[in-house]
Amino acid sequence: MALYRFRITFEDYDDVMREIDVKSNQTFEDLHRAIHQSTGYSPEYPSSFYISNDQWMKGEEITFMPNQKRIDRGVALMDKVKLLKYIDDPHQKFYYTFNFDRPFDFHVELSKIILDENPGTNYPAIVKSVGEAPKQFGNIVAPSAAPAGADDFDFLNEMTYSEEDTEEFSEISEDEGVEPVAKAPVEEDEDDEFSNEFSDDENFEDESRLPGGEEY
């Protein structure tokens, strides 16, 4: 029985790669489960392979745990479809999306066809593993673990200085010899500055009187 060696890479993580040998008469579900044996993910999530061209464009779909829309469209099921049915090219490609709710996308490419099985090996078999797969659900904080008020983040509040910050800035200014800016003196007398000036001028004459002492 011929073996297909597939090279599997994450679309968004170039440094992670797996190589998996699968029998030609095994199914897409066998490959699906083998991929997640190699990543450490639980395979029990809706996922699909897509027959692809060299540009990784999605073609015919083969699915696992389909929703009602896929069932209504008659999408083929992974456990019913053998790999050999869709191997038409020595470098056949499949675009693979795992877990539609929080998806990881993969490129799956046939890299070699091996004519003889290795006696005593259980297939699918992981033959090469490079890099650590990202966490299955990313670094997402569970709602219960999120700090109170985390959703009410106020950027402007982050710019407000605390008393400790003010003291720290003062210490820096003193160390560097920078004189603090003096506050402007508060005027106690709000009277008109001109009236005060004129009241002190002995030569000031009332311009409201005409020459000779007559008033306007």
C-alpha positions in Angstrom: 0.0 0.0 0.0 1.4 3.4 -1.0 2.0 6.1 1.6 1.4 9.8 1.2 3.8 12.1 3.0 2.1 15.5 3.7 3.9 18.6 4.8 1.6 20.6 7.0 2.3 24.3 7.9 0.3 27.0 9.7 -0.7 29.8 7.4 0.2 32.4 10.0 3.1 30.7 11.7 5.9 30.0 9.3 8.3 28.5 11.9 5.9 25.5 12.7 5.9 22.5 10.4 4.9 18.8 10.6 5.4 15.9 8.2 2.9 13.0 8.4 2.8 9.7 6.5 -0.7 8.4 5.8 -1.8 5.4 3.8 -3.4 6.2 0.5 -6.6 4.3 1.5 -7.0 6.2 4.8 -9.5 9.0 5.1 -9.4 12.7 5.5 -10.6 12.2 9.0 -7.5 10.1 9.7 -5.3 13.0 8.4 -7.4 15.5 10.4 -6.8 13.5 13.7 -3.1 13.0 12.9 -2.5 16.7 12.4 -3.9 17.4 15.9 -2.0 14.5 17.4 1.0 16.5 16.2 -0.2 19.9 17.5 -1.6 18.7 20.8 -5.1 20.1 19.9 -8.4 18.4 20.5 -9.6 17.3 17.1 -13.3 17.4 18.1 -14.2 20.7 16.4 -15.9 21.4 13.1 -13.2 21.6 10.4 -12.8 21.3 6.7 -10.3 20.4 4.0 -10.6 22.2 0.7 -9.1 20.9 -2.6 -6.6 23.6 -3.5 -4.6 24.9 -6.4 -1.0 26.2 -6.3 -2.3 29.6 -5.0 -4.1 28.0 -2.1 -7.5 28.9 -3.4 -10.3 26.9 -1.9 -12.1 24.4 -4.1 -14.3 21.4 -3.2 -14.9 21.0 0.5 -14.6 17.9 2.7 -15.9 18.5 6.2 -15.9 17.2 9.8 -18.8 17.7 12.3 -20.8 19.7 9.7 -23.4 22.3 10.5 -26.9 22.2 9.0 -26.0 24.4 6.1 -23.2 22.0 5.0 -25.5 19.1 5.5 -28.1 20.7 3.3 -25.5 21.5 0.6 -24.4 17.8 0.7 -20.7 18.6 1.6 -18.7 15.3 1.7 -17.7 14.0 5.1 -14.1 13.3 6.1 -14.8 9.9 7.4 -16.4 8.9 4.1 -13.7 10.1 1.7 -10.4 8.4 1.1 -7.3 10.4 0.4 -6.5 8.6 -2.9 -9.7 10.0 -4.4 -8.3 13.5 -4.6 -4.6 12.9 -5.3 -4.2 13.9 -8.9 -0.9 15.8 -8.6 2.5 14.7 -7.1 2.3 18.0 -5.1 -1.4 18.0 -4.4 -2.5 20.8 -2.1 -5.3 21.0 0.5 -6.3 24.2 2.3 -7.4 23.1 5.8 -9.4 25.1 8.4 -9.5 23.8 11.9 -12.3 24.9 14.3 -14.5 27.5 12.6 -15.3 29.3 15.8 -11.6 30.1 16.5 -9.9 29.0 13.4 -6.4 28.0 12.6 -5.6 27.7 8.8 -3.1 25.2 7.4 -1.4 24.5 4.1 -1.3 20.7 3.5 0.9 19.7 0.6 1.8 16.2 -0.7 5.6 16.1 -0.6 6.3 12.5 -1.4 4.7 9.2 -2.4 6.3 6.2 -0.7 5.6 2.9 -2.3 6.3 0.6 0.7 5.1 0.8 4.3 7.5 0.5 7.1 6.7 -2.8 8.9 5.5 -2.3 12.5 4.5 1.3 12.0 1.0 2.5 12.8 -0.3 5.0 10.3 -0.9 7.9 10.2 2.6 8.5 11.5 4.3 11.8 12.4 7.8 11.6 10.9 9.0 15.2 11.4 8.0 18.0 13.8 9.5 21.5 13.8 8.4 24.3 16.1 5.9 24.5 18.9 2.3 24.9 17.8 0.5 28.0 19.2 -2.0 27.5 22.0 -5.2 26.1 20.8 -7.3 29.1 21.8 -4.6 31.7 22.0 -3.7 33.8 25.1 -7.3 34.7 25.9 -8.2 35.6 29.4 -11.2 33.8 30.6 -14.1 36.2 31.6 -14.0 35.0 35.2 -10.2 35.8 35.4 -10.5 39.3 33.9 -9.9 42.1 36.5 -13.0 44.1 37.5 -13.6 47.0 35.2 -11.2 45.8 32.6 -13.7 46.5 29.8 -14.0 50.1 31.1 -10.5 51.1 30.3 -10.0 54.8 30.2 -7.0 56.0 28.3 -7.2 59.5 29.8 -7.1 58.2 33.3 -3.8 56.4 32.4 -2.3 59.8 31.7 -3.2 61.2 35.2 -0.2 61.5 37.5 -0.5 60.2 41.0 0.9 61.8 44.2 3.8 59.4 44.1 4.6 60.5 40.5 4.5 64.2 41.5 7.0 63.6 44.4 9.2 61.6 42.1 9.3 64.4 39.5 10.1 66.9 42.2 13.0 64.8 43.4 14.3 64.6 39.8 14.1 68.4 39.4 16.0 69.0 42.7 18.7 66.5 41.7 19.2 68.1 38.3 19.3 71.7 39.8 16.2 72.8 37.9 14.4 75.5 39.8 10.7 74.9 40.2 8.4 77.3 38.4 7.2 79.9 40.9 3.5 80.5 41.1 2.2 83.9 40.1 1.5 86.1 43.1 -2.2 86.6 43.9 -3.3 90.3 43.6 -5.0 91.2 46.8 -6.2 94.6 45.6 -8.3 94.4 42.4 -8.6 98.2 42.1 -7.9 99.8 38.7 -4.2 100.2 38.3 -4.7 103.5 36.5 -6.8 105.0 39.4 -4.0 104.1 41.8 -1.4 105.7 39.5 -3.3 108.9 39.1 -4.1 109.2 42.8 -0.4 109.4 43.5 0.2 112.1 40.9 0.2 115.5 42.5 0.2 117.2 39.1 -2.9 115.4 37.9 -5.7 117.7 36.9 -9.3 116.8 36.4 -9.8 117.0 32.6 -13.5 117.2 33.1 -13.1 120.9 33.9 -12.5 123.6 31.3 -9.8 126.2 31.7 -10.9 128.7 34.3 -12.6 126.1 36.5 -15.8 125.7 34.5 -17.2 122.2 34.1 -18.2 120.6 30.8 
